[in-house]
Amino acid sequence: MSGSKQIEKRLFGRTGHMSTVTLFGAAALGSVSQAEADRTLDLLLEYGVNHIDTAASYGDAELRIGPWMARHRKDFFLATKTGQRTYAAAREEIHRSLDRLRVDSVDLIQLHALVHPDEWDTAMGPGGALEACIEAREQGLVRFIGVTGHGRTIAAMHRRSLERFDFDSVLLPYSYTVMQDEVYEHDFELLFKMCQERNVAVQTIKTITRGPWATTERTRSTWYQPLEAQSDIDLAVHWAMGRPGIFLNTVGDIHLLPRVLDAAARYERRPTDEEMKALVQTERMTSLFV
């Protein structure tokens, strides 16, 4: 593996930041030691990854990132998330995240997993979590505000969110298999068009998903079963990277991370439909939307 080949950078929406196409998904740090986390940081630096995406709910992830910030804060666009739905709880969680990350401010705060209509009404309404994010932005604690989620309805919900508030970024699933779902694909394309028109960054997750775990013997720390072979990961990563305007959150397992970064660094072209169909068949890939 050679990290000398750097990963392509793209403008992250309207933020002005040139982020690597692969954003480091720090869910992978949720239950690792500081030593393992530090080795992961070395790998990120080796590949030039300059964007970290974490969340208050990712176990110890923020605590693992904290020690890196004294030396490396300027090297990364730093994003976190609050899963709280009310103003008071979200405000408290944002301040807790800043403490845990050992920073004065983050670049992006995101409303985490905003999918359920009732939670959406609370978070986006008076006294909701969105008000805490806006206040934090006014106070200089965050620069930008985003919204995230997964599931079959999330692309439609993100459009609803963008109609209510001018978010700077969205995050949702995007892979060859999920895009075979006609309803999801239709909603995703409408959302993507809206984001392109408004210069909203589009972050994607679950790129290397093989499907739901078929067994109770889980060999990875991801909640889905991932692709494992480098050649398979190459196809999945290159397919997503092949679409301009898309960012990939890396995998939720630090032991698979080197393969994802290696694939991203070697990107040359988007695989054909035939190549992707063959991968789906060989690996018996299925959508996470059951």
N, C-alpha and C positions, 0 to 999 in steps of 0.2 A: 504493500500500500504506500502510495506516495502522496503526501498532502501538499506537494510543491505546486500542484495544479490547483489554482484557486477557483472557487465556485462563483458563477455568474452573479452579478448584482443587478437589481432592478429598483426603480423609484417606488418607494412604499407609499402609494397613493399621493396625497397632498402634503405629506409630512416633510418633504424635501430630503428624506433620508434614503440613501442608496443601500438597501438591505440585500444581503445574500438571498438568493431564491429559496434556499433552505434556511428556515428560521429554527433555532434550537428549541424544541418542545421540552421544557424543563419538567414536565410530568415524570420524565425518566429519572429525576433526582429525588423522587418522593420518599423512597425508602433505602437510599444508599448511604454509605459512610462518607465522611468528608474527604477521605483519601481517594475514594472512587470518583467522587464529584470533581476533585482537583485534576484527576487524570482526564476526565471528560473535558474540562476547561482547556487543557493542553491540546486536546484534539480539535476543539473548536478554533483555537488560535492557529493551529497548523493549517486548517482549511480556510481561514479567513472569515469564518462565520461571525457576523457582527450584529446579531439580533437574537435576543433571548425572550421567550414567551413562557411565563410562569403563571401561577395562580395561588391565591390564599389557601385553596383547598387541596393543593398538590402535596400533601404530607409535609415533609421537611424541606421541600424544594427551595423555598425562599431562604431558609436558614443556611442551606448549602451554598447558595449563590452569594449571600452576604459577605463572606470573607474575600470573595473575588473583587468586590466593588472598590475597595480602597485603592487597588492598583489598576483596575480595568474598567471603571465606570465609563470612561470616555470612549472605550472601544466597542461598546454595545448600545444599540437601541434596546431599551429595557421596558418590557411590557408585563403587567400582571393583571389579575382579574378579581372581582368581588362577586361572590355568589349570593350576597345578601340582597334583599328586595326592598327594605325600607331605608329612608334617609339616615336615621340614627345608626342602624346596624352597619350600613355600608360605609358611612363616615368612619366609624370605629375600625372597621376592617381595613380600609385604605391606610389609615395611620399605623395600624399594626403591621401591614405589609412593608411600609417604608422603614419601620424599625427593624423588622426581620431581614430586610434586604440591605440595611445599613446605608441608606441613601436619603438625600433631602427631597428627591423627586424621582418620578418615573416618567418615561416618554409616553406611555399609553396605559390607560386604565380601561378595562373591558367589563361590561356586564356579562357575567358568566352563565352559559347554558340557559339563555332566556328563550324558552320554547313554549312552556305551558301558558295558555291564554290568561289564566287567573294571576299567575306570577307576573306576567307581562303588564297587566293592568296595574298591579301594585308598584312595580319597579318604575314604570313610565308615568305614573300618575302623581298627584300632589303628595308630598311627603315620601316620595319613592327614592330608590337607590340612584336613579339618574340625577336627581338634585344634588346628591352628595358628590357625584363625579363632576358635575358642573362647578360646584363650589370649590372642589379641589383644583380644578383647572384655573379658576379665578385667583386662587391663592398661590399658584405657581407650583403646586405639588404634583401635578400631571400636566402634560402638554396636549395630549389627544385622548379622545374617548371612542371606544369601540364596543362591539357586541358579538357574542359567540354562541354557538350551540350545535347540537347534532340531532339526528333523527330525520325521518322522512318529510316532516313539515317545516324544517328549519329555514329553507330558502324562502318560502312564502312568508314566514314570520319575520325574517330579516328585512324583507321588502316593507312589511308593515312598520317595523322599527324605523327604517329610513324615511318613511313618510311622516313619522311623528317627530324625529330628531335627526339632525345632520351628523350622523356618526362618521368617524374618520376611517374606520375599518370594520370588516365583518370576518367571521371565521366559521367554516362549515365543512362537511365532508365533500371530497371530490376524488373519485377514482374511476377507473374504467368500469368496474362492476356497478357502482352506485349510479353511474350515468346510463346504465342499461334500463333503469327504472324510468319509464316514460313520464310519469307524473313528476318525479324528482328532477329529471333532466329538463323538463319544461320550466319548472319553477327556478331551477338553477340558472338557466339561460336568461330568464327575465331579470333575475337579481343581478347577474353579471353585467348585463347591458346597463342597468340602472347605476351600478357601481362605476362602470367605465364613464358614463355621462357625468357623474358627480365627482370623479377622481377619488373614489373610496377604495382603499386597499382590500384585496381579497386573499385571505389566508385560508389554506385548506388543510384538512386532517384526514387520517385513515388512508393515506396513499398506498401503503404496502399491506393493506388488510387482505388476508386470504378468506376470512369469514369468521362467524362466531366459533368459539372453541367447541370442537366436537367431542372432547373428552374432559374429564375432571383433572387429568394430569397436565397441569399448565407449566410449560417449560420456559415461559417468558413472563415478564411483569406487565405485559399489555393485557387489557381486558378483552381484546379480540385476538384471534390467531393470526400472526403475521406471516408474510412470505419470509423465507429464510435464505434460500440460495442467492448468491450474488447476482447471477444472471437473471433471476426472476425479479429481484429488487431493482435491477437496472431498468428492466422494461417498465415496471410500475412507476418508478421515479421519472424516467425520461418521458413517459406518456403525459404525466402531469406538468412537468417542466416545459413540455412542447407547446403549452398554451401561454401566449404572452399575457402578462398582467396577473399571473397566479404565483402565490408563494406557498411553499410546502412546509408545514410543521414537521419536524423530524419525528422519529419513533419513540414511544414511551418505554424503551428498554435500552439502557446504555450499552449493552453488548451487541445490539444490532445497529447502533448509531454509526460505527465506522463504515458499515456496508452502505448505508444510505448516503453518507457524505462522499464516499468513494464513487458511488454511482453519479451523484450530482456533479462532481468535479470532472467526470468523463463525458458529460452530456454533449452529444453532437446533433442528434435528430430525434424527432418524435417517432416512436414505433408505429407501424401500420396497423390497421384494423385486424388484418390476418394474424399478425404477430400477437396481438392482444387476445384474440379469440383462442389461439393455440395455448397461450398461458393460462387462460381461464379453464380450458378443458383439461390440460395436464395437471394443474394444481387443484382442480375441482373447486375453483373460487366461487364464493357466493356473496350476495349483498348482506350488509349488516342490518338492513331494514327488513325485519321479519314481520 
